[in-house]
């Protein structure tokens, strides 16, 4: 895989995740509680520093009350 491309994708996804979270008026802590995902992990995902697993991505989509497809449209 191309690491530059991967970094760009992770940053785009992170910005999209943060945008949806803010649109839903959720703090990082609240999303963390609802999704049962560690706060620091969500923070790293939003900064584009971490590549979430599929199960984590599904948990985040469910916690944000969006479809996986909506979450992945970044």
BELHUVEN-V926720 format. One record per backbone hydrogen bond with DSSP energy under -0.5 kcal/mol. CO is the residue of the C=O (numbers start at 1). NH is the residue of the N-H. E is the energy in kcal/mol with one decimal. If there is no record, write none. Layout:
<<CO;NH;E> <CO;NH;E>>
//
This chain:
<<1;3;-0.7> <2;6;-2.7> <3;7;-2.5> <4;8;-2.0> <5;9;-2.5> <6;10;-2.6> <7;11;-2.2> <8;12;-2.5> <9;13;-2.7> <10;14;-2.5> <11;15;-2.4> <12;16;-2.1> <13;17;-2.9> <14;18;-2.5> <15;19;-2.3> <16;20;-2.4> <17;21;-2.6> <18;22;-2.6> <19;23;-2.4> <20;24;-2.0> <21;26;-2.4> <22;25;-1.5> <27;31;-2.5> <28;32;-2.5> <29;33;-2.4> <30;34;-2.7> <31;35;-3.0> <32;36;-1.3> <32;37;-1.5> <38;41;-0.5> <38;42;-1.9> <39;43;-2.3> <40;44;-2.1> <41;45;-2.2> <42;46;-2.8> <43;47;-1.5> <44;49;-2.9> <44;50;-0.8> <45;48;-1.5> <50;52;-0.7> <53;57;-2.3> <54;58;-2.4> <55;59;-2.1> <56;60;-2.4> <57;61;-2.3> <58;62;-2.6> <59;63;-2.4> <60;64;-2.0> <61;65;-0.5> <61;66;-2.4> <62;65;-0.9> <67;71;-2.2> <68;72;-2.0> <70;73;-1.0> <72;74;-1.5>>
//
